[in-house]
């Protein structure tokens, strides 16, 4: 059982396999080590403020060339080695949950897509799934397959982006250029199929929009990009200058990852064979990439294998689409709704309360909250030149964390 969030009145938002629950504290036999992390997620995320002779706070951010978003890293050090980290996400806080209150679910869906641009489809899917699950209506198979394609397209471009950043940090300029080309081609593929480079405004309650006429083009593009990446990745693994910068850096222990509440590729890189996609029967024979080392190299390897697997999933799902997607009318009744999706970085979960047809309360659990805590743990004891490799290997975002 995993704690995903703390709702109003100190109720617990928990996950057990593919089920989401709300429980009172006294109803849970488990104790959660990440309780304080979640409780204080909007204030500070880290592993403490180290004090001692010669120790000072090296404040990195909110604007820096090494991190693409506004946020602050309070790095406690006595010189070169990092002793602890406290992350301040407040500069990306937009109060999206509060903005949803008083809006219809259709209006709130647009805000869900805006939590984090990189995970737009994952957020929209978690939101719509929460509302659809309660009705008991099974969506048209084509819609279900299109959502899998959208989710995997989002996974592919995010994974390529993170691997490209790792390559850039290691001054692998040729590899970086090729990876950035693949990244751009994936965004164009998104546009070709769903009409939006970042997969926004494509997923709706009971339906998903798509240009079916471009399926064959998308199939050919994904096949070519997969083959190109496999060739690049084979060469990358032979570059000792690249691999040496990742090997053994930012190691995270399996037990610590579980206690933090980490999910997604970073958890699987610690040897945990967990992927909720395998519980979806349309993901036939899902290959789950894992590593046991828990370092930056392991996290990159998991993402690289997942990219290849995601391409295969997309191609497989395209082959099985044989008719137009049919929209299902989803009745919105007053009540409590829970749903999740498997984003490129981990589990995104939504808890919604609807009263008189409007959103009355929202709680969004995002993987970057747990990812930042894991990053703080992983970078402790390492030096400043390791920062970019450890940070980029987790695939986390301030926007996703701060909401």
NORTA-V295068 format. One record per backbone hydrogen bond with DSSP energy under -0.5 kcal/mol. CO is the residue of the C=O (numbers start at 1). NH is the residue of the N-H. If there is no record, write none. Layout:
co=<CO CO>
nh=<NH NH>
This chain:
co=<2 2 5 5 7 8 11 12 12 13 13 14 15 16 19 21 23 24 25 27 31 32 34 35 36 38 40 40 45 48 52 56 56 57 58 58 59 60 62 62 67 69 72 72 73 73 74 74 75 75 76 76 77 80 81 81 82 84 85 86 87 87 88 89 90 95 96 97 98 100 103 104 105 106 107 107 108 109 110 111 112 116 117 119 120 121 122 123 124 125 126 127 128 129 130 130 132 132 132 133 137 140 141 142 143 144 145 146 147 148 149 150 151 152 153 154 155 156 157 158 159 160 161 162 163 164 165 166 167 168 171 172 173 174 175 176 177 178 179 180 181 182 183 184 185 186 187 188 189 190 190 190 191 193 196 199 202 204 206 207 210 211 212 214 215 216 217 218 219 220 221 222 223 224 225 226 227 228 229 230 231 232 233 235 236 238 239 240 241 242 242 243 243 246 246 249 253 254 255 256 257 257 264 264 265 267 267 268 268 269 271 272 275 276 277 279 280 282 283 286 287 291 294 295 296 297 298 299 300 301 302 303 304 305 306 307 308 309 310 311 312 313 314 315 316 317 318 320 326 328 329 331 335 337 339 341 341 346 348 349 350 351 352 353 353 354 355 358 359 361 363 363 364 365 366 366 367 368 369 370 371 372 373 374 375 376 379 382 383 384 386 387 388 389 390 391 391 391 392 397 398 399 403>
nh=<4 15 7 13 10 11 7 14 23 4 5 21 2 19 16 14 12 27 28 29 33 35 38 39 40 41 43 44 87 50 55 58 77 59 60 75 61 73 64 71 64 71 74 88 60 75 76 86 58 77 83 84 56 384 78 83 381 76 47 74 45 89 72 92 93 99 100 101 101 103 359 108 109 110 110 111 112 113 114 114 115 119 120 123 124 125 126 127 128 129 130 131 132 133 134 338 135 136 137 136 139 144 145 146 147 148 149 150 151 152 153 154 155 156 157 158 159 160 161 162 163 164 165 166 167 168 169 170 172 171 173 176 177 178 179 180 181 182 183 184 185 186 187 188 189 190 191 192 193 194 195 196 195 211 199 202 209 207 328 204 212 214 215 218 219 220 221 222 223 224 225 226 227 228 229 230 231 232 233 234 235 236 237 238 239 240 243 244 245 245 246 246 247 249 297 296 257 258 259 260 261 262 267 268 269 270 272 271 291 294 273 274 278 279 280 281 283 284 286 288 289 271 252 299 300 301 302 303 304 305 306 307 308 309 310 311 312 313 314 315 316 317 318 319 320 320 321 322 140 330 331 333 354 352 350 343 348 343 341 365 339 363 337 360 361 335 358 355 102 353 351 365 366 349 369 370 371 372 373 374 375 376 377 378 379 380 382 82 386 387 390 391 392 393 394 394 395 396 395 401 402 403 96>
